[in-house]
Amino acid sequence: MNEIIGIFFITIGLLFDFFGCLGLLRLPDIYNRLQAATKCVTLGTCGILFGLFLFNGFSALGIKALLCIVFLLLTAPVSAHALARGAHKSGVRLWEKSVCDKYEEDRKS
């Protein structure tokens, strides 16, 4: 039963990784691409690692997979935010059809 659930999580993770990579190619600006890449890493890779944990249980490999999940959940959103803020401060423009720019609103006030 754990193998079937593990295959399910690995499949979901692979789908998230695929659509995240597709988003990197198709989205118009760095901010949208960064959002797609962050979703790809957090949901896709964590899904694959959780499926690996279900396959191996509480072995050395399973514990390492859980530790990698925790590390990814803590670092990927923070690094994406730092990259987006750095890009905005260096003058990278948003896509012309973007609706709002909260960084610019905060800077003006």
N, C-alpha and C positions, 0 to 999 in steps of 0.2 A: 504494500500500500504506500509506503514511503517513497518507493521508486516512481510510482505514478504521479504522486504529488510533486516530487522533485522534477520530473520531466515537464509537468505543467508550469512550474515556476521558471525553469530554464527556457521553455518556449516563450513565455510572456516576456522574459528578460531579453531574449533575442529579438522579439518583435519591437520592443522599446528601443533597443540599440539600432535596429534597422531604420525605424522611423526617425530617430534622432539624427542618424547620418544623412538621411534624405532631407531633413530639415536644414542641415548644414549646407547642403547644396542648393536648396530652393528658396530659402528665406532671404529677404532683401538687404538687411543691414546687420552690423555686428551685434547689436543688442538682441535682435530676434534669433540670430544664430547661436548666441551665447545661451539663451534660454533653452533652445533645442538641445544644445550639447549638455547642459546641466541636467535636464530631464533624462537624457540618454544615459548619463553616468549614474545618477542616483537610482532611478527606477530600473533601468536595464541591467546594469552590472550588479546591483544589489539583488535583483531577482535571480540572476544566474548563480551568484554566490550562495543565496539561500537554498536554491535547488541542489547545489553541490553539498551544502550542509545536510540536507535531508537524505541525500544518498549515503553519506559517510557517517552521520550521527555525531556523537561526542568523541570522535577520535581527534588526533592531532590536526588532521586536515580540516575537519569540521569546525574546530575551535578557531583555527586561522581564518576560515571563511567568515565566521561571525565577527571576528576582530576587524577584518577588512570591511565588512558592512558598516560597522560602527565608525570606522575611520572615514569611509566615503560619505556617510551621512553627516558627519561633522565638518568635513573640509570642502566638499564640492560646492555647496551653496555659498559658503564664505568666500571662496576663491572666485566664483562667478560674480559675486557682488563687487569684489575688489577690482576685477578686470573691467566690469561695466563702468564703475566710478572712475577708474583711471582713463578709460577711453573717452568718457564724457569730459573730464578735466583737460585732456589733451586736445580737445576740439573736434572729435569725430562726430559728425552730424548724424542725426536720426534720419530715417527714411522719410521722404516728403509727405507720405500719407499717414504718418504717426499721429495719434490723437493727442497725447499729452506728454509733457516732459517734466517730471516731478523734480529732477535735479536742478533744472533751470529755474523752476518756481522757488525752490528753497534758496538758491543762490541770490535771486532778486530780493527776497524778503529779509 
